[in-house]
Amino acid sequence: MTKVNPTEDSPARVLGHPLFRDAPPEVARLLLRDAAILHVEDGDPLFREGEDAIEYLYVLSGGIEVLRHTQDGQERVFHIFRVGQLLAETAMFMTHGRYPMNARAHGDAIALCLKRAGLQAACRAWPDLSMRLLARLSDRVYQRVNEVEWFSDSTAAQRLADYLLRLRPGAGSSVRLPLTQRQLAAHLGVRAETLSRLLADWVAQGRISGARRDWILHDPAFLDDLAQPARRSF
């Protein structure tokens, strides 16, 4: 993992993010103050749960996954951030001042590291940024409430069907799991054995085919019908 000075185009890229778009020049200078480019290889940690949250990241290439470890030592990957996305910006405002999760490279990646102090100063200087962050946080809280309800009311089969459909590119039928099957089981809140049984049953029924991370959805209508009852309309 190495840090270097930003390239000429990286500041322009991050300032094009919806949070920062149209920022006045003085606010842009605050946001980019002491920024650095971080080069990481697959599996490299970017920050660890409990460390001081002094930087947030903008993904320039590759992917970065955020995760926690369960009490039995299993990894639960919450999200994989891709090019053009920000991560850990909300941690810059937590009262305990620590990262709530771990972050590591998902494949080789490049990220722009931005400072907590600059973001907080920019919010004080430009109230529009504070309002955008508040809207972003509100949307995330709403999303998490829906996820809690989803996990409480849906079956393992419904969760898996919905997950596979969300991975499908457009109307295509091929999907590649970004997680190992053990990580996926933890992400869906099911036992690894349950996930393996569901996949095997759907293969036997001709609904899907494949192995490990590469799958083909032969009957997306079946999966959609299965997942639909547990979905919200908004």
C-alpha distance (Angstrom), angle and dihedral (degrees) to the residues before:
residue distance angle dihedral
M1 . . .
T2 3.81 . .
K3 3.80 135.4 .
V4 3.80 123.8 -147.2
N5 3.80 135.7 167.4
P6 3.82 115.7 -79.2
T7 3.79 119.6 -91.6
E8 3.80 118.6 -119.6
D9 3.80 95.1 -99.5
S10 3.83 100.1 43.4
P11 3.85 96.0 78.0
A12 3.81 90.3 50.7
R13 3.79 90.0 50.8
V14 3.78 95.7 52.9
L15 3.81 92.1 43.5
G16 3.80 87.3 57.7
H17 3.81 89.9 64.0
P18 3.85 112.1 112.5
L19 3.80 91.1 -114.1
F20 3.80 93.7 56.8
R21 3.79 103.3 28.9
D22 3.81 113.9 130.2
A23 3.81 92.0 11.2
P24 3.81 112.1 164.8
P25 3.82 113.9 -107.8
E26 3.80 93.8 -106.5
V27 3.82 90.4 52.0
A28 3.80 91.1 48.4
R29 3.80 89.1 53.7
L30 3.80 90.3 52.8
L31 3.81 92.1 49.2
L32 3.80 93.6 49.3
R33 3.79 97.9 40.9
D34 3.84 110.5 129.7
A35 3.82 91.4 -4.1
A36 3.82 117.1 162.7
I37 3.79 138.2 -173.5
L38 3.80 115.9 -115.4
H39 3.83 120.4 -155.8
V40 3.82 114.2 -162.8
E41 3.79 135.1 174.8
D42 3.79 126.3 -137.9
G43 3.80 109.9 -64.6
D44 3.81 96.2 11.4
P45 3.83 112.8 140.8
L46 3.79 117.7 -121.6
F47 3.79 96.2 -175.7
R48 3.79 137.6 -15.1
E49 3.77 132.8 -133.3
G50 3.80 110.1 -90.1
E51 3.82 96.9 23.0
D52 3.79 119.9 124.7
A53 3.81 108.2 -82.1
I54 3.79 101.2 -133.4
E55 3.82 100.6 137.1
Y56 3.77 138.1 44.0
L57 3.79 126.2 -164.7
Y58 3.78 142.1 -128.4
V59 3.81 114.2 -160.8
L60 3.81 112.7 -127.8
S61 3.81 97.2 172.3
G62 3.79 138.9 -5.5
G63 3.80 121.4 11.1
I64 3.80 140.3 -71.1
E65 3.80 122.4 -154.2
V66 3.79 126.2 -155.0
L67 3.78 118.1 -150.3
R68 3.77 148.4 159.4
H69 3.78 132.3 -151.5
T70 3.79 119.0 -119.3
Q71 3.80 122.9 -133.2
D72 3.80 90.2 -96.4
G73 3.80 91.9 52.7
Q74 3.80 98.6 -101.7
E75 3.79 120.6 139.6
R76 3.77 118.8 -118.9
V77 3.80 111.7 -164.5
F78 3.80 109.6 -157.9
H79 3.77 100.3 -175.9
I80 3.80 144.0 -13.8
F81 3.80 112.6 -137.8
R82 3.79 116.8 -147.8
V83 3.80 137.4 -165.8
G84 3.80 113.1 -46.3
Q85 3.81 95.9 20.8
L86 3.79 130.2 117.4
L87 3.77 123.2 -139.0
A88 3.80 134.5 -170.7
E89 3.81 93.0 13.7
T90 3.83 89.6 124.5
A91 3.81 90.2 53.3
M92 3.79 87.6 64.3
F93 3.83 88.4 74.0
M94 3.81 101.6 42.8
T95 3.79 112.8 121.3
H96 3.81 93.8 -133.6
G97 3.81 89.7 55.0
R98 3.81 95.1 -140.0
Y99 3.78 135.6 117.1
P100 3.82 109.6 -101.0
M101 3.82 93.6 -155.2
N102 3.79 143.8 24.3
A103 3.80 122.5 -101.5
R104 3.79 127.5 -160.4
A105 3.78 138.8 164.4
H106 3.80 116.6 -84.7
G107 3.79 96.2 -154.2
D108 3.79 118.7 -27.9
A109 3.80 110.3 -34.2
I110 3.79 144.8 177.9
A111 3.80 121.7 -149.6
L112 3.77 136.4 178.7
C113 3.82 110.1 -127.4
L114 3.79 113.6 -144.4
K115 3.80 126.6 -172.8
R116 3.79 129.6 -112.2
A117 3.79 92.1 -139.4
G118 3.80 91.6 55.1
L119 3.80 93.4 49.7
Q120 3.79 93.1 48.8
A121 3.80 91.6 46.9
A122 3.81 90.4 49.0
C123 3.81 90.6 53.0
R124 3.79 91.0 53.1
A125 3.81 91.8 47.6
W126 3.82 97.0 43.9
P127 3.85 115.5 33.9
D128 3.82 91.0 -168.7
L129 3.79 88.3 70.5
S130 3.81 91.0 52.9
M131 3.81 90.4 51.8
R132 3.80 91.8 49.1
L133 3.79 90.8 50.2
L134 3.80 90.7 48.4
A135 3.81 90.8 51.9
R136 3.81 90.0 48.0
L137 3.80 91.8 50.8
S138 3.81 92.0 46.4
D139 3.80 90.9 53.0
R140 3.79 90.5 50.1
V141 3.80 92.9 49.8
Y142 3.80 89.2 51.0
Q143 3.79 90.5 48.4
R144 3.81 91.5 51.1
V145 3.82 91.8 49.3
N146 3.80 88.7 53.2
E147 3.79 90.5 48.3
V148 3.80 91.7 52.9
E149 3.79 89.6 51.9
W150 3.81 90.3 45.2
F151 3.80 92.6 53.3
S152 3.80 91.3 45.8
D153 3.80 98.3 47.6
S154 3.82 105.5 29.2
T155 3.77 129.7 80.3
A156 3.79 125.3 -124.1
A157 3.81 89.1 -107.1
Q158 3.80 92.4 53.1
R159 3.80 92.1 49.8
L160 3.80 93.1 49.1
A161 3.81 93.0 46.2
D162 3.80 91.7 50.8
Y163 3.81 92.0 46.7
L164 3.81 93.3 51.8
L165 3.78 92.3 48.1
R166 3.80 92.1 50.9
L167 3.81 89.1 55.7
R168 3.79 93.2 52.8
P169 3.83 111.9 108.1
G170 3.79 105.7 -130.0
A171 3.78 110.1 -58.6
G172 3.80 93.3 -20.9
S173 3.77 123.4 124.0
S174 3.82 102.7 -147.0
V175 3.80 120.1 89.4
R176 3.78 132.5 177.4
L177 3.78 118.3 -153.2
P178 3.83 111.1 -129.4
L179 3.83 89.0 -156.0
T180 3.77 135.5 55.5
Q181 3.79 113.4 -105.4
R182 3.79 90.7 -106.9
Q183 3.82 90.6 52.1
L184 3.80 90.2 45.8
A185 3.80 91.1 52.7
A186 3.80 90.1 53.4
H187 3.82 90.9 46.1
L188 3.81 91.0 52.9
G189 3.78 93.8 43.3
V190 3.81 95.5 -118.5
R191 3.77 135.4 117.4
A192 3.81 116.3 -93.9
E193 3.81 88.6 -121.9
T194 3.81 90.6 55.1
L195 3.80 91.7 51.6
S196 3.82 92.1 48.9
R197 3.81 90.9 49.3
L198 3.81 92.8 50.1
L199 3.79 92.8 49.9
A200 3.80 91.4 46.8
D201 3.81 91.8 49.2
W202 3.80 92.7 50.4
V203 3.79 91.1 47.4
A204 3.82 90.0 51.6
Q205 3.81 89.7 49.6
G206 3.80 91.9 50.0
R207 3.80 92.7 -117.2
I208 3.82 93.6 122.0
S209 3.78 139.0 0.1
G210 3.77 135.1 -160.3
A211 3.78 140.6 72.2
R212 3.80 141.7 -112.0
R213 3.82 105.8 -6.7
D214 3.82 102.7 -17.5
W215 3.81 118.8 80.1
I216 3.78 140.1 163.4
L217 3.81 119.6 -145.9
H218 3.80 106.0 -142.2
D219 3.80 95.3 172.1
P220 3.82 110.0 32.5
A221 3.81 89.9 159.5
F222 3.82 88.9 63.3
L223 3.79 90.7 50.9
D224 3.80 92.2 46.6
D225 3.82 92.6 50.3
L226 3.78 89.2 48.7
A227 3.82 95.3 50.7
Q228 3.82 98.5 38.1
P229 3.86 100.5 81.8
A230 3.81 92.6 60.1
R231 3.81 96.5 46.7
R232 3.78 125.3 101.5
S233 3.78 121.9 -132.5
F234 3.83 92.7 -131.2
